[in-house]
């Protein structure tokens, strides 16, 4: 009885901590959104105040929709983010399943090698990546960004998913083999549904850095037709003058899909983060 009560307390504490961290993380978002509906003078005079009849203004959103092709930038960012997450989850889950399920020489070394990608930033190899994209003709294409972001997210995906897949019952997988299921069907039909919380966690951890990245879009895909939302928003930031109304409005619009995806994955994310709280 005491153990069950202790486990329940741990779960409640984990949920409370996650909610507190979420509220703290959302405060800057709240500040950006309320200031996007204010005049320039009000933004600097009272940045934390809500817009009122005197300070309310939609000039930022009007500027965003008139200058540049905002919807094209939005579409490019959405394509790059969704396709990259799909490849990260698919290939990361496959590699994690192989490392967790099959024992072979170099299994541990292979896991360590894949984990090195977490410790070594991919931006160190920017020059080599750019040379590779030029040689393959992928510069100024969305595929250049998709390939880079997939490579960037795979180490973390393999590291997290392999630990979760080790916890999947061997009896369940062996029963599937006895019933004549192939390794592919065991992976897709038995294992993947059981590690959905972990996959949601991986998706959220990779989604925000991909959506907000400015470095690789600026280097690999600066052309107008393949600009991402983050890169396209830089048109409002000048060397001497910055249109803060437009910048804040563009950022507010850019936040919406991230928030929507977060809500979609939130339940699985909480399960993935708090799964060890009852042990």
NORHUJO-V567168 format. One line per field, one symbol per residue. ss: DSSP state (@ for helix, = for strand, . for the rest). psi: psi as a letter, one per 40 degrees, with the letter a starting at -180 (. if undefined). burial: + if it has 24 or more other C-alpha atoms within 12 Angstrom, else -. A space follows every 50 residues. Layout:
BEGIN
ss: ???
psi: ???
burial: ???
END
This chain:
BEGIN
ss: .@@@@@@@@@@@@@@@@@@@@@@@@@@@@@@@@@@..=.@@@@@@..... .....=..@@@@@@@@...@@@@@@@@@@@@@@@@@@@@@@@@@@@@@@@ @.....@@@@@@@@@@@@@..@@@@@@@@@@@@@@@.....@@@@@@@@@ @@@@@@@@@@@@@@@....@@@@@@@@@....@@@@@@@@@@@@.@@@@@ @@@@@@@@@@@@..@@@@@@...@@@..@@@@@@@@=....=.@@@@@@@ @@@@@@@@@@@@@@@@@@@@@@@@@@@@.
psi: dddddddddddddddddddddddddedddddddddefiiddddddgdeii iaddehieddddddddhigddddddddddddddddddddddddddddddd dhhiheddddddddeddddhhdedfddddddddddefeifiddddddddd ddedddddddddddddehhdddddddddeeiidddddddddddefddddd dddddddddddehdddddddgeideeiiddddeedehiddhhgddddddd ddddddddddddddeddddddddedeee.
burial: --------------+-------------+-++++++++++-++---+--+ +---+-+++++-++---++++-++++++++++++++++++++++++++++ +---------+--++-+-----------++--+-----++++++++++++ +++++++++++++++--+----+------------++--+++-+++++++ ++++++++++++++++++++++--++++++++++++------++++++++ +++++-++--++--++-++++++++----
END
